Amino acid sequence: MHFLHVRSANPDALPLIATHGWPGSLVELLNIIEPLSEDFQVVVPSIPGYGFSGPTREKGWNVERVARTWAELMSRLGYTRYGAHSSDWGSAITRELGRIDAEHAAALHVTMIGMPPQPGLEPYTEEEQRRLQHGQRYQRELFGYAAIQSTRPQTLAYALHDSPVGQLAWIVEKFRDWTDSADIPEDAVDRDQMLTNVMVYWLTGTAGSAARLYYESLAARVRPVEPSPTPTGVAVFPKDLSLSVRRFAEAANTITHWSEFDRGGHFPAMEQPDLLVADIRGFFQSLPEISRSSFRSRP
């Protein structure tokens, strides 16, 4: 498994494991690593099957297995207490990490927390209805990639592995639809960084193994959601493909921090790194159970 380990100048800084999603990679997080390392011991792994951690050669790499691997990684690095940040699939992995390793995971910060409305929450507010309609558009118009990757990832893999143009189109389409970009991805993210992200998939031959995370995790999605006891912060960016709703999220998560931003989309580490870093830092600083010595390098 491949990961970056960027140490803070502060030896007491809280360890923080940051996880990318699909169609991202560790490249997605490059803009936030250095500023986060002022206050955290930063660990950035590539999800098994993605980039330099792939391609995987066996079945079973679902969200739960990745989360257990992250817990083992942090243990082997000698970290007995740590935080986590993530987006997209990383958010699901991070939430699971907080559930299965609550003894060591101090707190979680995510940009997506996809919880459906629970019975008894009606009537919905106007804003809640708007967010539900936003999600319905995703299911109606933008879900095709996920349906294919959840059911026939290997068939798709042959085409993407055989064509760099196909791989580029498959990923850049998502940057067009999921960023705060008015259909021009370069308005939201740096073109070179976006191309580098695509090249990581192409050069490592991980189109298929990355897609299999959808296939492997499909069965788990029909199980009841297990409550998470770990303090959780959520940052909502308005052009994300799915907009979290606090009342829904609180049904099975220990929400202690909630931020709403007026700009940014599904790739906030690329689109709005300053906003994201400030929110991550502010969330962890607000937790009384985390020593203030972790942030002694800043006022």
N, C-alpha and C positions, 0 to 999 in steps of 0.2 A: 504494500500500500504506500502511496506517495503522499507526503504532506510537507508543508512549510512550517517552520518553527522559528518565529521571530521574537526574540527575547527583549523585554523592557529593560531600560537602564535602572529601573526601580526593582530591586530583588524581591520586594514584598508585593509586587503587582499581582492582581488576580489573574490566573490563567483564563483564557477565553478561546473556545473552539468555535470557529466560524465555518459554516457549511454553505456551499453554493447549491444551485438547483439545475433544472434542465430548461432551456438549452444553454445553460451556463457552464462554468468550469472555475477553477481557481483564478483564472484571468478575470472573471467577473468581480472578484474581491480585491484586486490589486490596489485600487485607489484608496482603500480604507485601512490597509494593513499598517502602513507606517504611522499614521496618526493614532490608530488604536494602540500601537506598541508603546506610546508614551505612558499609557496607564494599564496595559494588560500584557501578559505573556501570551502572544497570539499563536494559535495553532490553526492552520488552514489545510485540511485534508482534501484530496480528491476522492469523491464517492467511488467505491469499488465498481468497476465497469466504465468509469468516466476518465478520460484523459490519461494521465500518467499512472493511474491505478488500474488500468484496464488494458485490453479487454479481459473480462472475467471468463473463466473456463468451466464454471460449474453452476448448477441451479441454486436457488434459495436466497439470492441477494435481494431481500425485501427491506422495507423500512426498519423493521424490528432488528434484523440482523446487522444492518449498518449501525444502528444506534448502539447495539451491544459492542460492536467493534470500536466505536468512538469511546465508550466507557473504558474499554481495555487499553486503547491508545493513551488516554489521559492517565490511566493508572501506571502504564509502563514509563511514561514521562515523569512520573513521580508526583503528580498533582492529585492531592486528596480532596481538594475543594476547587471548583471551577465554575465559570459561567459559559453560556453558549449563545451564539447569534446565528440567524439564518434567514433564508427566503425560499420560496417555491418548495421543491422536495426537501430542501434543507430544513424548512419549518416543520414538516412532518417528522423528519428524523430527530430534530432537536426536541420537539414535544415528547416523542417517545423516549428520548434520552433522559429527560427530566422525570419521566414516570418510572423507568426501570432502574435509574441510578440516582434516585432522589437523595440518597445519603451523601453523595459527592457533588451532584449538580446543584449549585447554590441558587441559580436563577437563569431564566431563559428570556431572550429577546428575539422576536420574530416579526416579519413583515406580512405574513399571511397566517391566519388561523381559521381555516375553513370549517366552521361548525354550522350544520343546518339548524333551522329554527325548531325548537322543542315544543311539544304540545303545552298549551296553557299560557303561551306568551302573547297570544293575540289580545287586542288588536295591535297591529304593527304601526309604528309611527310613519310619517311620510318619508323620512329619510331611510328607515328600514325597508320600506316598500321599494324605494329607488334602488337600493343596493341589491335587493332580491331580483329586481328586473335586470340590473346590470349582470348578475350572475346567470340569469336565464338567457340573455343574449350570448354569453360565452358558451353555454350548453347548446344553444340553437345554431350558432354561426361559426364558432371558433374551436370547437371541441374535436374536430376531425383527426387532428394529429394524435390526440390522446387515445381515441378509439382504436386507431391503427396500432399504436405502440402498446396498448393494453392487450391486444388480441393477436396481432400478426407482426411482432417486431422483427422477426428474422427475415421475412419476405421483404420488408422495407429496407432492411440492412443491406441486402445485395445491391439495391439501386443506389443508396447513399454512399456505400463503400466504393462503388465503381465510378462515381462522378463527383468531382470536387464542386462543379456547378450545382449539382443536385443537393449536395450537402450544404452549400452556401444558401441556396434558395429555401431549403427546409428550415434553417435557423433564422435567417434574416427576416423572413416573413413574420416570425414571432416578435422580433425587435420592432417591426413596423406596427404590429397590432397591439403590443403590450406596453409600449413606452409612451411618454408624454411628448409625442413627436409630430403630430399632424401628418402621419403617413410617410414621413421622411426620417428614417432611423438616425441618420447622422445629426439631426437637430437635437437629439436626446443623448446620444452616446458618441464617444470618439470612434471614428471609422477604423482607425488602426487597431484599437482595442477590440472592437467587434470582429474584425477580420482575424485577429490573433486567437480569439475565442473559437471561431470556426476552424481555424487551422489546427488547434489542439485536438478537436474531434477527428479531423481528416488524417493528420499525421500519425495518430495513435490507433486508428482503425476502430474507434469505439462507438460508431453510430448505432450498431446493433446492441452491444452490451449496455449502453446507456439507456436505450429504449426499453430494455428488458426490466428495468426498475418498475416501469408501469405494469408490465405483465406479471411480475412476481408479487407486486403489492395489491393487485386487483382483488384477490380473495380476502385480504385483510380489511378492505374498505367496507365490506358488508357486515363486519363484526361490530358489536356495540362499542361505543367510544368509552375507554377506561378513563376515569377522572385523573387529572394530574395535580399533585399537591405542590409542585414547585412554583415559586413566584414567577410570574410571566409578564413581560412588557410587550406591547404591540405597537408598531408604527404603521399607519395606514397611509398609502400614497394614492392619490385620486385616480390615476390612470392605470392602476393595477388591473390584471385580468379578473380578479375576484376581490370584492371589497368586504373586509371583515365587519361584523356587527357585534358590538360589545356585549349586548344582552345575550346573544346566542353563545358567544365564546365563554361567558361566565358560567354557563351551565355545567361545564366539565373541566374548567381551567381556573387556576388561582391568579386572576388578573389583578395586578397591583399598579399598572402603568399603562396609559393609553394615549397615543399621540395621533393627531390628524394633521396632515400637511396639505398645502394648497397647490403643490406641484410634484411631479415625479410619477413614475410608473413601476413596472414589475421588476426592474433592475436598478434599485435605488443606489447600490454601491457604485454603479457606473453613471447613473443619471444625476443623483444628488448626494455625492459622498459626504459633503460637509454636514448636511442635515442629518444624514444617517448616523455618522460618527457622534455628533452632539447628542442624539437621542439615545444611542447605546450607552454613552458615558453618563448621561443624566439619569438613566434608569438604574444603572448599577450603583451610582453614587447615592441614590435615594434609599437604598436598602440598608437598614440599620444592622443587619446581621453580617454585612460585608465590611471589613475593617477599613476605616478611613485612610489607613496607611497605603492602601492600594492606589490612592489618588494624591499622594503627597507631592507629586511633581507638578500639580496644577493648583491654582487657587480655588 
